[in-house]
């Protein structure tokens, strides 16, 4: 039973880690898109 608890905890940790990685990637993508929009805006004006 203890092994099952340990593997559940490991899975929870892996899910948390992957969510953190995904959130970070999304944040970087949004930052990149904002920079592109700023660049376009500066070229247009």
PQR file of N, CA, C, O and H, with PARSE charges and radii, in Angstrom:
ATOM      1  N   UNK A   1       0.827  -1.200   0.000 -0.4000 1.5000
ATOM      2  CA  UNK A   1       0.000   0.000   0.000 -0.0000 2.0000
ATOM      3  C   UNK A   1       0.869   1.261   0.000  0.5500 1.7000
ATOM      4  O   UNK A   1       0.557   2.258  -0.651 -0.5500 1.4000
ATOM      5  N   UNK A   2       1.956   1.180   0.745 -0.4000 1.5000
ATOM      6  CA  UNK A   2       2.871   2.329   0.790 -0.0000 2.0000
ATOM      7  C   UNK A   2       3.440   2.647  -0.591  0.5500 1.7000
ATOM      8  O   UNK A   2       3.597   3.813  -0.953 -0.5500 1.4000
ATOM      9  H   UNK A   2       2.210   0.370   1.273  0.4000 1.0000
ATOM     10  N   UNK A   3       3.746   1.597  -1.359 -0.4000 1.5000
ATOM     11  CA  UNK A   3       4.250   1.800  -2.720 -0.0000 2.0000
ATOM     12  C   UNK A   3       3.232   2.533  -3.575  0.5500 1.7000
ATOM     13  O   UNK A   3       3.589   3.395  -4.378 -0.5500 1.4000
ATOM     14  H   UNK A   3       3.618   0.650  -1.064  0.4000 1.0000
ATOM     15  N   UNK A   4       1.973   2.189  -3.402 -0.4000 1.5000
ATOM     16  CA  UNK A   4       0.906   2.843  -4.159 -0.0000 2.0000
ATOM     17  C   UNK A   4       0.842   4.329  -3.803  0.5500 1.7000
ATOM     18  O   UNK A   4       0.711   5.178  -4.684 -0.5500 1.4000
ATOM     19  H   UNK A   4       1.684   1.489  -2.750  0.4000 1.0000
ATOM     20  N   UNK A   5       0.934   4.636  -2.516 -0.4000 1.5000
ATOM     21  CA  UNK A   5       0.934   6.035  -2.080 -0.0000 2.0000
ATOM     22  C   UNK A   5       2.109   6.809  -2.651  0.5500 1.7000
ATOM     23  O   UNK A   5       1.970   7.955  -3.079 -0.5500 1.4000
ATOM     24  H   UNK A   5       1.041   3.947  -1.799  0.4000 1.0000
ATOM     25  N   UNK A   6       3.280   6.158  -2.651 -0.4000 1.5000
ATOM     26  CA  UNK A   6       4.469   6.809  -3.186 -0.0000 2.0000
ATOM     27  C   UNK A   6       4.320   7.082  -4.678  0.5500 1.7000
ATOM     28  O   UNK A   6       4.697   8.149  -5.161 -0.5500 1.4000
ATOM     29  H   UNK A   6       3.393   5.227  -2.303  0.4000 1.0000
ATOM     30  N   UNK A   7       3.770   6.113  -5.402 -0.4000 1.5000
ATOM     31  CA  UNK A   7       3.635   6.324  -6.844 -0.0000 2.0000
ATOM     32  C   UNK A   7       2.561   7.374  -7.137  0.5500 1.7000
ATOM     33  O   UNK A   7       2.688   8.131  -8.100 -0.5500 1.4000
ATOM     34  H   UNK A   7       3.464   5.246  -5.009  0.4000 1.0000
ATOM     35  N   UNK A   8       1.514   7.428  -6.324 -0.4000 1.5000
ATOM     36  CA  UNK A   8       0.503   8.476  -6.481 -0.0000 2.0000
ATOM     37  C   UNK A   8       1.128   9.848  -6.251  0.5500 1.7000
ATOM     38  O   UNK A   8       0.871  10.791  -6.998 -0.5500 1.4000
ATOM     39  H   UNK A   8       1.411   6.814  -5.542  0.4000 1.0000
ATOM     40  N   UNK A   9       1.943   9.946  -5.219 -0.4000 1.5000
ATOM     41  CA  UNK A   9       2.612  11.224  -4.915 -0.0000 2.0000
ATOM     42  C   UNK A   9       3.557  11.606  -6.049  0.5500 1.7000
ATOM     43  O   UNK A   9       3.651  12.775  -6.425 -0.5500 1.4000
ATOM     44  H   UNK A   9       2.152   9.180  -4.612  0.4000 1.0000
ATOM     45  N   UNK A  10       4.251  10.617  -6.587 -0.4000 1.5000
ATOM     46  CA  UNK A  10       5.138  10.865  -7.726 -0.0000 2.0000
ATOM     47  C   UNK A  10       4.377  11.365  -8.937  0.5500 1.7000
ATOM     48  O   UNK A  10       4.828  12.274  -9.635 -0.5500 1.4000
ATOM     49  H   UNK A  10       4.175   9.668  -6.282  0.4000 1.0000
ATOM     50  N   UNK A  11       3.210  10.762  -9.185 -0.4000 1.5000
ATOM     51  CA  UNK A  11       2.382  11.207 -10.311 -0.0000 2.0000
ATOM     52  C   UNK A  11       1.884  12.630 -10.092  0.5500 1.7000
ATOM     53  O   UNK A  11       1.894  13.451 -11.009 -0.5500 1.4000
ATOM     54  H   UNK A  11       2.844  10.025  -8.617  0.4000 1.0000
ATOM     55  N   UNK A  12       1.448  12.911  -8.865 -0.4000 1.5000
ATOM     56  CA  UNK A  12       0.989  14.278  -8.546 -0.0000 2.0000
ATOM     57  C   UNK A  12       2.095  15.290  -8.804  0.5500 1.7000
ATOM     58  O   UNK A  12       1.867  16.348  -9.390 -0.5500 1.4000
ATOM     59  H   UNK A  12       1.439  12.244  -8.121  0.4000 1.0000
ATOM     60  N   UNK A  13       3.300  14.944  -8.354 -0.4000 1.5000
ATOM     61  CA  UNK A  13       4.440  15.844  -8.538 -0.0000 2.0000
ATOM     62  C   UNK A  13       4.749  16.034 -10.020  0.5500 1.7000
ATOM     63  O   UNK A  13       5.042  17.145 -10.461 -0.5500 1.4000
ATOM     64  H   UNK A  13       3.485  14.084  -7.878  0.4000 1.0000
ATOM     65  N   UNK A  14       4.681  14.950 -10.783 -0.4000 1.5000
ATOM     66  CA  UNK A  14       4.956  15.034 -12.221 -0.0000 2.0000
ATOM     67  C   UNK A  14       3.921  15.913 -12.917  0.5500 1.7000
ATOM     68  O   UNK A  14       4.257  16.698 -13.804 -0.5500 1.4000
ATOM     69  H   UNK A  14       4.443  14.047 -10.425  0.4000 1.0000
ATOM     70  N   UNK A  15       2.654  15.773 -12.505 -0.4000 1.5000
ATOM     71  CA  UNK A  15       1.593  16.601 -13.083 -0.0000 2.0000
ATOM     72  C   UNK A  15       1.832  18.071 -12.743  0.5500 1.7000
ATOM     73  O   UNK A  15       1.714  18.942 -13.605 -0.5500 1.4000
ATOM     74  H   UNK A  15       2.381  15.136 -11.785  0.4000 1.0000
ATOM     75  N   UNK A  16       2.168  18.339 -11.484 -0.4000 1.5000
ATOM     76  CA  UNK A  16       2.468  19.720 -11.078 -0.0000 2.0000
ATOM     77  C   UNK A  16       3.627  20.290 -11.871  0.5500 1.7000
ATOM     78  O   UNK A  16       3.574  21.429 -12.334 -0.5500 1.4000
ATOM     79  H   UNK A  16       2.265  17.632 -10.783  0.4000 1.0000
ATOM     80  N   UNK A  17       4.677  19.492 -12.026 -0.4000 1.5000
ATOM     81  CA  UNK A  17       5.851  19.945 -12.778 -0.0000 2.0000
ATOM     82  C   UNK A  17       5.476  20.260 -14.219  0.5500 1.7000
ATOM     83  O   UNK A  17       5.875  21.293 -14.757 -0.5500 1.4000
ATOM     84  H   UNK A  17       4.720  18.567 -11.649  0.4000 1.0000
ATOM     85  N   UNK A  18       4.709  19.371 -14.842 -0.4000 1.5000
ATOM     86  CA  UNK A  18       4.356  19.590 -16.248 -0.0000 2.0000
ATOM     87  C   UNK A  18       3.441  20.801 -16.400  0.5500 1.7000
ATOM     88  O   UNK A  18       3.539  21.532 -17.386 -0.5500 1.4000
ATOM     89  H   UNK A  18       4.385  18.532 -14.405  0.4000 1.0000
ATOM     90  N   UNK A  19       2.545  21.019 -15.425 -0.4000 1.5000
ATOM     91  CA  UNK A  19       1.692  22.205 -15.482 -0.0000 2.0000
ATOM     92  C   UNK A  19       2.527  23.477 -15.369  0.5500 1.7000
ATOM     93  O   UNK A  19       2.256  24.471 -16.042 -0.5500 1.4000
ATOM     94  H   UNK A  19       2.465  20.425 -14.624  0.4000 1.0000
ATOM     95  N   UNK A  20       3.538  23.435 -14.517 -0.4000 1.5000
ATOM     96  CA  UNK A  20       4.424  24.591 -14.363 -0.0000 2.0000
ATOM     97  C   UNK A  20       5.169  24.869 -15.664  0.5500 1.7000
ATOM     98  O   UNK A  20       5.294  26.018 -16.085 -0.5500 1.4000
ATOM     99  H   UNK A  20       3.759  22.628 -13.970  0.4000 1.0000
ATOM    100  N   UNK A  21       5.664  23.800 -16.299 -0.4000 1.5000
ATOM    101  CA  UNK A  21       6.398  23.943 -17.566 -0.0000 2.0000
ATOM    102  C   UNK A  21       5.485  24.509 -18.650  0.5500 1.7000
ATOM    103  O   UNK A  21       5.878  25.404 -19.398 -0.5500 1.4000
ATOM    104  H   UNK A  21       5.562  22.865 -15.957  0.4000 1.0000
ATOM    105  N   UNK A  22       4.258  23.977 -18.727 -0.4000 1.5000
ATOM    106  CA  UNK A  22       3.295  24.449 -19.728 -0.0000 2.0000
ATOM    107  C   UNK A  22       2.962  25.923 -19.494  0.5500 1.7000
ATOM    108  O   UNK A  22       2.945  26.718 -20.433 -0.5500 1.4000
ATOM    109  H   UNK A  22       3.939  23.250 -18.119  0.4000 1.0000
ATOM    110  N   UNK A  23       2.699  26.281 -18.237 -0.4000 1.5000
ATOM    111  CA  UNK A  23       2.365  27.675 -17.911 -0.0000 2.0000
ATOM    112  C   UNK A  23       3.508  28.604 -18.308  0.5500 1.7000
ATOM    113  O   UNK A  23       3.277  29.692 -18.836 -0.5500 1.4000
ATOM    114  H   UNK A  23       2.714  25.635 -17.474  0.4000 1.0000
ATOM    115  N   UNK A  24       4.730  28.175 -18.054 -0.4000 1.5000
ATOM    116  CA  UNK A  24       5.901  28.972 -18.399 -0.0000 2.0000
ATOM    117  C   UNK A  24       6.009  29.143 -19.918  0.5500 1.7000
ATOM    118  O   UNK A  24       6.298  30.235 -20.408 -0.5500 1.4000
ATOM    119  H   UNK A  24       4.918  27.291 -17.625  0.4000 1.0000
ATOM    120  N   UNK A  25       5.778  28.065 -20.650 -0.4000 1.5000
ATOM    121  CA  UNK A  25       5.848  28.125 -22.114 -0.0000 2.0000
ATOM    122  C   UNK A  25       4.770  29.050 -22.672  0.5500 1.7000
ATOM    123  O   UNK A  25       5.032  29.832 -23.586 -0.5500 1.4000
ATOM    124  H   UNK A  25       5.543  27.178 -20.253  0.4000 1.0000
ATOM    125  N   UNK A  26       3.560  28.960 -22.125 -0.4000 1.5000
ATOM    126  CA  UNK A  26       2.460  29.823 -22.566 -0.0000 2.0000
ATOM    127  C   UNK A  26       2.806  31.285 -22.290  0.5500 1.7000
ATOM    128  O   UNK A  26       2.580  32.157 -23.129 -0.5500 1.4000
ATOM    129  H   UNK A  26       3.347  28.324 -21.383  0.4000 1.0000
ATOM    130  N   UNK A  27       3.351  31.536 -21.116 -0.4000 1.5000
ATOM    131  CA  UNK A  27       3.734  32.901 -20.741 -0.0000 2.0000
ATOM    132  C   UNK A  27       4.780  33.459 -21.714  0.5500 1.7000
ATOM    133  O   UNK A  27       4.688  34.609 -22.144 -0.5500 1.4000
ATOM    134  H   UNK A  27       3.534  30.827 -20.435  0.4000 1.0000
ATOM    135  N   UNK A  28       5.773  32.632 -22.053 -0.4000 1.5000
ATOM    136  CA  UNK A  28       6.805  33.061 -23.003 -0.0000 2.0000
ATOM    137  C   UNK A  28       6.206  33.321 -24.379  0.5500 1.7000
ATOM    138  O   UNK A  28       6.594  34.268 -25.063 -0.5500 1.4000
ATOM    139  H   UNK A  28       5.848  31.698 -21.704  0.4000 1.0000
ATOM    140  N   UNK A  29       5.262  32.480 -24.782 -0.4000 1.5000
ATOM    141  CA  UNK A  29       4.611  32.645 -26.081 -0.0000 2.0000
ATOM    142  C   UNK A  29       3.842  33.966 -26.132  0.5500 1.7000
ATOM    143  O   UNK A  29       3.903  34.696 -27.121 -0.5500 1.4000
ATOM    144  H   UNK A  29       4.947  31.710 -24.227  0.4000 1.0000
ATOM    145  N   UNK A  30       3.117  34.258 -25.046 -0.4000 1.5000
ATOM    146  CA  UNK A  30       2.360  35.514 -24.982 -0.0000 2.0000
ATOM    147  C   UNK A  30       3.313  36.705 -25.036  0.5500 1.7000
ATOM    148  O   UNK A  30       3.048  37.684 -25.733 -0.5500 1.4000
ATOM    149  H   UNK A  30       3.068  33.665 -24.242  0.4000 1.0000
ATOM    150  N   UNK A  31       4.412  36.620 -24.306 -0.4000 1.5000
ATOM    151  CA  UNK A  31       5.411  37.696 -24.331 -0.0000 2.0000
ATOM    152  C   UNK A  31       5.937  37.916 -25.741  0.5500 1.7000
ATOM    153  O   UNK A  31       6.078  39.053 -26.190 -0.5500 1.4000
ATOM    154  H   UNK A  31       4.627  35.825 -23.740  0.4000 1.0000
ATOM    155  N   UNK A  32       6.226  36.818 -26.437 -0.4000 1.5000
ATOM    156  CA  UNK A  32       6.728  36.907 -27.808 -0.0000 2.0000
ATOM    157  C   UNK A  32       5.691  37.568 -28.713  0.5500 1.7000
ATOM    158  O   UNK A  32       6.025  38.452 -29.502 -0.5500 1.4000
ATOM    159  H   UNK A  32       6.111  35.894 -26.072  0.4000 1.0000
ATOM    160  N   UNK A  33       4.434  37.139 -28.598 -0.4000 1.5000
ATOM    161  CA  UNK A  33       3.363  37.716 -29.405 -0.0000 2.0000
ATOM    162  C   UNK A  33       3.219  39.217 -29.135  0.5500 1.7000
ATOM    163  O   UNK A  33       3.021  40.006 -30.059 -0.5500 1.4000
ATOM    164  H   UNK A  33       4.163  36.421 -27.956  0.4000 1.0000
ATOM    165  N   UNK A  34       3.320  39.599 -27.862 -0.4000 1.5000
ATOM    166  CA  UNK A  34       3.215  41.020 -27.504 -0.0000 2.0000
ATOM    167  C   UNK A  34       4.357  41.808 -28.128  0.5500 1.7000
ATOM    168  O   UNK A  34       4.156  42.918 -28.621 -0.5500 1.4000
ATOM    169  H   UNK A  34       3.481  38.959 -27.112  0.4000 1.0000
ATOM    170  N   UNK A  35       5.552  41.237 -28.108 -0.4000 1.5000
ATOM    171  CA  UNK A  35       6.700  41.914 -28.725 -0.0000 2.0000
ATOM    172  C   UNK A  35       6.501  42.087 -30.230  0.5500 1.7000
ATOM    173  O   UNK A  35       6.841  43.127 -30.793 -0.5500 1.4000
ATOM    174  H   UNK A  35       5.715  40.335 -27.709  0.4000 1.0000
ATOM    175  N   UNK A  36       5.948  41.060 -30.872 -0.4000 1.5000
ATOM    176  CA  UNK A  36       5.675  41.139 -32.309 -0.0000 2.0000
ATOM    177  C   UNK A  36       4.644  42.238 -32.580  0.5500 1.7000
ATOM    178  O   UNK A  36       4.794  43.025 -33.514 -0.5500 1.4000
ATOM    179  H   UNK A  36       5.672  40.215 -30.414  0.4000 1.0000
ATOM    180  N   UNK A  37       3.591  42.280 -31.746 -0.4000 1.5000
ATOM    181  CA  UNK A  37       2.571  43.321 -31.917 -0.0000 2.0000
ATOM    182  C   UNK A  37       3.168  44.714 -31.720  0.5500 1.7000
ATOM    183  O   UNK A  37       2.847  45.643 -32.462 -0.5500 1.4000
ATOM    184  H   UNK A  37       3.469  41.640 -30.987  0.4000 1.0000
ATOM    185  N   UNK A  38       4.034  44.854 -30.720 -0.4000 1.5000
ATOM    186  CA  UNK A  38       4.688  46.157 -30.485 -0.0000 2.0000
ATOM    187  C   UNK A  38       5.546  46.536 -31.677  0.5500 1.7000
ATOM    188  O   UNK A  38       5.565  47.696 -32.088 -0.5500 1.4000
ATOM    189  H   UNK A  38       4.295  44.100 -30.117  0.4000 1.0000
ATOM    190  N   UNK A  39       6.253  45.569 -32.234 -0.4000 1.5000
ATOM    191  CA  UNK A  39       7.097  45.823 -33.398 -0.0000 2.0000
ATOM    192  C   UNK A  39       6.246  46.287 -34.576  0.5500 1.7000
ATOM    193  O   UNK A  39       6.581  47.265 -35.244 -0.5500 1.4000
ATOM    194  H   UNK A  39       6.237  44.627 -31.900  0.4000 1.0000
ATOM    195  N   UNK A  40       5.147  45.580 -34.826 -0.4000 1.5000
ATOM    196  CA  UNK A  40       4.234  45.968 -35.908 -0.0000 2.0000
ATOM    197  C   UNK A  40       3.714  47.382 -35.686  0.5500 1.7000
ATOM    198  O   UNK A  40       3.676  48.197 -36.608 -0.5500 1.4000
ATOM    199  H   UNK A  40       4.876  44.785 -34.283  0.4000 1.0000
ATOM    200  N   UNK A  41       3.312  47.660 -34.441 -0.4000 1.5000
ATOM    201  CA  UNK A  41       2.767  48.979 -34.123 -0.0000 2.0000
ATOM    202  C   UNK A  41       3.814  50.067 -34.365  0.5500 1.7000
ATOM    203  O   UNK A  41       3.496  51.144 -34.869 -0.5500 1.4000
ATOM    204  H   UNK A  41       3.343  46.998 -33.692  0.4000 1.0000
ATOM    205  N   UNK A  42       5.052  49.778 -34.006 -0.4000 1.5000
ATOM    206  CA  UNK A  42       6.098  50.797 -34.184 -0.0000 2.0000
ATOM    207  C   UNK A  42       6.414  50.996 -35.668  0.5500 1.7000
ATOM    208  O   UNK A  42       6.807  52.090 -36.072 -0.5500 1.4000
ATOM    209  H   UNK A  42       5.311  48.903 -33.598  0.4000 1.0000
ATOM    210  N   UNK A  43       6.250  49.966 -36.467 -0.4000 1.5000
ATOM    211  CA  UNK A  43       6.500  50.090 -37.908 -0.0000 2.0000
ATOM    212  C   UNK A  43       5.371  50.843 -38.592  0.5500 1.7000
ATOM    213  O   UNK A  43       5.601  51.565 -39.562 -0.5500 1.4000
ATOM    214  H   UNK A  43       5.932  49.077 -36.138  0.4000 1.0000
ATOM    215  N   UNK A  44       4.155  50.679 -38.093 -0.4000 1.5000
ATOM    216  CA  UNK A  44       2.978  51.302 -38.708 -0.0000 2.0000
ATOM    217  C   UNK A  44       2.937  52.799 -38.417  0.5500 1.7000
ATOM    218  O   UNK A  44       2.563  53.595 -39.277 -0.5500 1.4000
ATOM    219  H   UNK A  44       3.968  50.093 -37.304  0.4000 1.0000
ATOM    220  N   UNK A  45       3.323  53.176 -37.196 -0.4000 1.5000
ATOM    221  CA  UNK A  45       3.197  54.602 -36.824 -0.0000 2.0000
ATOM    222  C   UNK A  45       4.367  55.423 -37.329  0.5500 1.7000
ATOM    223  O   UNK A  45       4.416  56.633 -37.104 -0.5500 1.4000
ATOM    224  H   UNK A  45       3.626  52.529 -36.496  0.4000 1.0000
TER
END
